[in-house]
Amino acid sequence: MIVVAHRSRLSTILIDVPGGEAPAAAAFWSTALGVPARTVPDEPQFTSLHGALPGLVLAIQSVDEPARYHVDIETDDVEAEARRLIALGAVEVGRWLECITLRAPGGHLVCVIPCHSDPKTFESLSQAWE
């Protein structure tokens, strides 16, 4: 019998851009991909590019750092997923709200975040971990 400790999935790809460049970046990517750019309610640092990647969220994030890309992994157990990824070689570099930011081997950022997608989507697209 397999006991599932938690589930997770790649949920979001973020195009991080310096704050002053975020509107131009959102306009560029929206037009380049042919999808609407929508500011996320209550989170003005994010502009969603809805429909660009079926099953995933693609968004522009305004940051106080150089341009980069990073991914979010959503999970039903943030601490357990972070421990799993750290055991694979990631290093914790910070925490924000309920999220844990890791640096994966190779240097890319990975944010482990609580589930935010529709429960049916999460269940059908997530991986179960022991």
C-alpha positions in Angstrom: 0.0 0.0 0.0 1.4 3.4 -1.0 0.8 6.2 1.5 0.7 9.6 -0.1 2.3 12.2 2.1 1.7 15.2 -0.2 1.1 16.2 -3.7 2.8 18.9 -5.9 3.0 20.2 -9.4 4.7 22.9 -11.5 2.0 25.5 -11.6 3.5 28.8 -12.6 6.2 30.3 -14.8 7.1 33.9 -13.9 8.9 36.4 -16.1 10.5 38.6 -13.4 11.3 42.1 -14.6 12.6 45.3 -12.8 9.6 47.2 -11.6 9.8 50.1 -14.0 9.9 47.8 -17.0 6.9 45.6 -15.9 4.2 47.4 -18.0 6.3 47.3 -21.2 7.2 43.6 -20.6 3.5 42.8 -20.0 2.5 44.6 -23.2 5.3 42.8 -25.1 4.5 39.3 -23.9 0.7 39.8 -24.2 1.0 40.9 -27.8 3.8 38.3 -28.7 1.7 35.4 -27.3 -1.7 36.8 -28.4 -3.2 36.6 -24.9 -4.7 39.3 -22.6 -2.6 40.8 -19.9 -4.5 41.2 -16.6 -3.3 42.6 -13.3 -3.9 40.1 -10.5 -6.4 41.5 -8.0 -4.8 42.3 -4.6 -1.3 41.5 -6.0 -0.4 44.4 -8.3 3.2 43.1 -8.7 1.7 40.3 -10.9 0.3 40.6 -14.5 -1.3 37.3 -15.7 -0.9 36.3 -19.3 -4.0 34.2 -19.2 -4.3 31.3 -21.6 -0.7 31.4 -22.8 0.2 28.0 -21.3 -2.8 25.6 -20.9 -2.7 24.0 -17.4 -0.1 26.5 -16.2 0.0 30.2 -15.1 2.3 32.5 -17.0 2.8 35.9 -15.5 5.0 39.0 -15.4 6.3 39.8 -11.9 7.6 43.2 -11.0 10.8 42.7 -8.9 13.5 44.8 -7.4 16.2 42.7 -9.0 17.6 42.0 -12.5 15.4 40.3 -15.1 15.1 36.5 -14.7 12.7 33.6 -15.0 11.5 31.5 -12.1 8.9 28.8 -11.5 6.4 28.1 -8.7 5.6 24.6 -7.5 2.2 24.4 -5.8 1.6 21.8 -3.1 -0.8 20.7 -0.4 2.1 20.7 2.0 4.7 23.5 1.6 7.1 22.4 4.3 7.1 18.7 3.0 7.7 19.8 -0.6 10.5 22.2 0.3 12.2 19.4 2.3 11.8 17.0 -0.7 13.4 19.6 -3.1 16.2 20.4 -0.6 17.0 16.7 -0.4 17.4 16.8 -4.2 19.9 19.6 -4.0 18.0 22.9 -3.7 18.9 25.5 -1.1 16.5 27.6 0.9 17.1 31.3 0.2 14.0 32.9 1.7 10.4 32.9 2.9 7.5 35.2 2.0 4.0 34.8 3.4 3.3 31.0 3.2 5.9 30.4 0.5 9.4 29.1 0.6 12.0 30.3 -2.0 14.7 27.8 -3.1 17.6 28.0 -5.4 17.8 24.9 -7.5 21.1 23.4 -8.8 22.0 25.6 -11.7 20.9 28.7 -9.9 17.3 29.1 -10.8 14.7 30.2 -8.3 11.8 27.9 -7.3 9.1 29.1 -5.1 7.1 26.4 -3.2 3.6 27.8 -2.7 0.3 26.6 -1.3 -2.3 25.3 -3.7 -4.0 28.0 -5.7 -5.4 26.2 -8.7 -8.8 24.7 -8.9 -8.9 21.5 -6.8 -9.8 19.3 -9.8 -6.9 20.8 -11.8 -4.5 20.2 -8.9 -5.7 16.7 -8.4 -5.5 15.7 -12.1 -2.1 17.4 -12.7 -0.2 16.9 -9.5 2.3 14.2 -8.6 1.8 12.2 -5.3 4.9 11.8 -3.1 5.5 9.4 -0.3 
